[in-house]
Amino acid sequence: MKQEEIDIADFLRSMPGMMELYSPLCGEVMPKVIDDDGFILCSVLDGGIVKYVTFTSTGHFVGGYSDGEPKIAKHGECVLFPSKSDRDWNTYVWRPRKKNEKVFKPFDKVLVRDASDDCWWPAFFAIYNDYGMFGVMVHGEYPNFYRQCIPFNDKTAHLVGTSKPYNEDE
């Protein structure tokens, strides 16, 4: 069965901040600019020097330009991934969406963080976005979005300010 092709540029635009990605061509990369055509300009640290590499919205490598047109490996494959160990955009996007099965209502007390090595912080739940991100109100009039959101209660209160893992039995 053919995998659904994910629009990586569209997914990254929905993120609250740019997330570090991985490419087997150059290792860890940080998206810097996503243009209107979906090209993703990333920075990469090479021997202490910042260099730039470009990918298409489907993760194909752009090997420069000829007569103003990008040279794209059209028959190649995606070489831009969520991480070195997670090279499947379909399951990556599906996992955050699956988290939405935990139903939060506006103003529910929650703990949020982006990555497993980040600390948990208290907030009030606001909304879900299309990519499974959890919108919470910390302060201000617009929600901040996070990848991980769990209920705040007596069993999870000890996690505040720590990066300890959440146990579903809590």
C-alpha positions as CSV (number, residue, x, y, z in Angstrom):
1,M,0.0,0.0,0.0
2,K,1.4,3.4,-1.0
3,Q,1.9,5.8,1.9
4,E,0.0,9.1,1.9
5,E,2.4,11.9,0.9
6,I,2.6,14.4,3.7
7,D,3.0,18.1,2.9
8,I,5.9,18.7,5.3
9,A,6.0,22.4,4.7
10,D,2.3,22.7,5.6
11,F,2.9,20.6,8.7
12,L,5.9,22.7,9.8
13,R,3.9,25.9,9.3
14,S,1.3,24.7,11.8
15,M,4.0,24.1,14.5
16,P,4.4,26.8,17.2
17,G,8.1,27.0,16.5
18,M,10.5,25.3,14.2
19,M,11.5,21.8,15.2
20,E,14.9,20.2,14.6
21,L,14.7,17.6,11.7
22,Y,17.0,15.0,10.3
23,S,18.3,14.2,6.9
24,P,20.6,11.3,6.0
25,L,22.4,13.7,3.6
26,C,23.6,16.1,6.3
27,G,22.4,15.0,9.8
28,E,20.4,17.4,12.0
29,V,18.9,20.4,10.3
30,M,16.9,23.3,11.5
31,P,14.2,24.8,9.3
32,K,14.6,28.5,8.9
33,V,12.3,29.6,6.1
34,I,9.3,28.0,4.4
35,D,8.5,30.0,1.3
36,D,5.1,30.3,-0.5
37,D,6.0,27.5,-2.9
38,G,6.7,25.1,0.0
39,F,10.5,25.1,-0.2
40,I,12.0,24.5,3.2
41,L,15.4,26.3,3.8
42,C,17.3,24.6,6.6
43,S,20.5,25.5,8.4
44,V,23.1,22.8,9.2
45,L,26.2,23.1,11.3
46,D,29.2,21.8,9.4
47,G,32.5,22.0,11.3
48,G,31.4,25.1,13.2
49,I,30.2,26.8,10.0
50,V,26.5,27.4,9.4
51,K,25.5,26.2,5.9
52,Y,22.1,26.0,4.2
53,V,20.3,23.3,2.4
54,T,16.8,23.3,0.7
55,F,14.1,20.6,0.5
56,T,10.7,20.5,-1.2
57,S,7.4,20.3,0.7
58,T,7.6,16.5,0.2
59,G,11.1,16.3,1.6
60,H,13.0,15.9,-1.6
61,F,16.5,17.4,-1.8
62,V,17.0,20.6,-3.9
63,G,20.4,20.4,-5.5
64,G,20.8,24.0,-6.5
65,Y,19.2,26.1,-9.3
66,S,19.6,26.2,-13.0
67,D,18.1,29.1,-15.0
68,G,16.2,30.2,-11.9
69,E,14.5,26.8,-11.6
70,P,15.3,24.4,-8.7
71,K,17.0,21.1,-9.5
72,I,14.9,18.6,-7.7
73,A,15.5,14.8,-7.5
74,K,11.9,14.2,-8.7
75,H,12.3,10.4,-8.9
76,G,14.2,10.2,-5.7
77,E,12.6,9.8,-2.3
78,C,12.0,11.9,0.8
79,V,15.3,12.7,2.6
80,L,13.9,15.0,5.4
81,F,12.5,13.3,8.5
82,P,11.2,14.1,12.0
83,S,14.3,12.5,13.5
84,K,17.1,10.1,12.9
85,S,15.1,7.3,14.5
86,D,11.7,8.3,13.1
87,R,11.7,8.3,9.3
88,D,8.0,8.0,8.6
89,W,6.0,11.3,8.4
90,N,2.8,9.4,8.2
91,T,3.2,7.7,11.6
92,Y,4.7,10.9,13.1
93,V,1.6,12.9,12.1
94,W,-0.7,10.1,13.0
95,R,0.7,9.8,16.5
96,P,0.0,13.4,17.5
97,R,-3.5,13.1,15.9
98,K,-4.1,9.9,17.9
99,K,-3.4,11.8,21.1
100,N,-6.5,13.8,20.4
101,E,-8.5,10.8,21.4
102,K,-7.9,12.0,25.0
103,V,-10.7,14.5,25.2
104,F,-9.8,17.8,26.9
105,K,-12.4,20.6,27.2
106,P,-11.5,24.3,27.2
107,F,-10.1,25.4,30.5
108,D,-9.2,21.9,31.7
109,K,-6.1,22.0,33.8
110,V,-3.2,20.3,31.9
111,L,0.5,19.8,31.9
112,V,2.3,20.4,28.6
113,R,5.7,20.0,26.9
114,D,7.1,19.5,23.4
115,A,9.7,16.8,23.9
116,S,10.4,14.0,26.4
117,D,13.5,15.9,27.7
118,D,11.5,19.1,28.3
119,C,9.9,20.0,31.6
120,W,6.2,19.7,32.2
121,W,4.4,23.0,32.8
122,P,0.9,23.7,33.9
123,A,-1.6,25.5,31.7
124,F,-5.3,25.6,30.7
125,F,-6.3,23.6,27.7
126,A,-7.8,25.7,24.8
127,I,-8.0,23.8,21.4
128,Y,-6.6,21.1,19.2
129,N,-5.0,21.9,15.8
130,D,-5.2,19.8,12.6
131,Y,-1.8,18.2,13.4
132,G,-2.6,16.9,16.8
133,M,-1.0,19.7,18.6
134,F,-2.5,20.8,21.9
135,G,-3.3,24.5,22.2
136,V,-3.2,26.0,25.7
137,M,-3.6,29.4,27.2
138,V,-0.6,30.4,29.3
139,H,-1.0,34.1,29.0
140,G,-2.0,36.5,26.3
141,E,-4.9,36.2,23.8
142,Y,-3.5,33.5,21.5
143,P,-2.8,29.8,22.4
144,N,0.6,28.3,22.5
145,F,0.8,24.8,20.9
146,Y,2.6,21.8,22.4
147,R,3.1,18.2,21.3
148,Q,2.4,16.6,24.6
149,C,-0.5,17.3,26.9
150,I,-1.7,15.3,29.9
151,P,-4.3,16.0,32.6
152,F,-3.2,17.9,35.7
153,N,-4.4,16.3,38.9
154,D,-3.2,15.1,42.2
155,K,-1.5,12.1,40.5
156,T,0.4,14.2,38.0
157,A,1.2,17.3,40.1
158,H,4.6,15.8,41.0
159,L,5.6,16.1,37.3
160,V,5.5,20.0,37.3
161,G,9.0,21.3,36.5
162,T,10.4,17.9,35.8
163,S,11.1,15.9,32.6
164,K,9.9,12.7,34.2
165,P,7.8,10.4,31.9
166,Y,4.1,10.4,32.2
167,N,2.7,7.0,33.3
168,E,-0.8,6.5,31.7
169,D,-1.9,4.8,35.0
170,E,-1.5,8.1,36.8
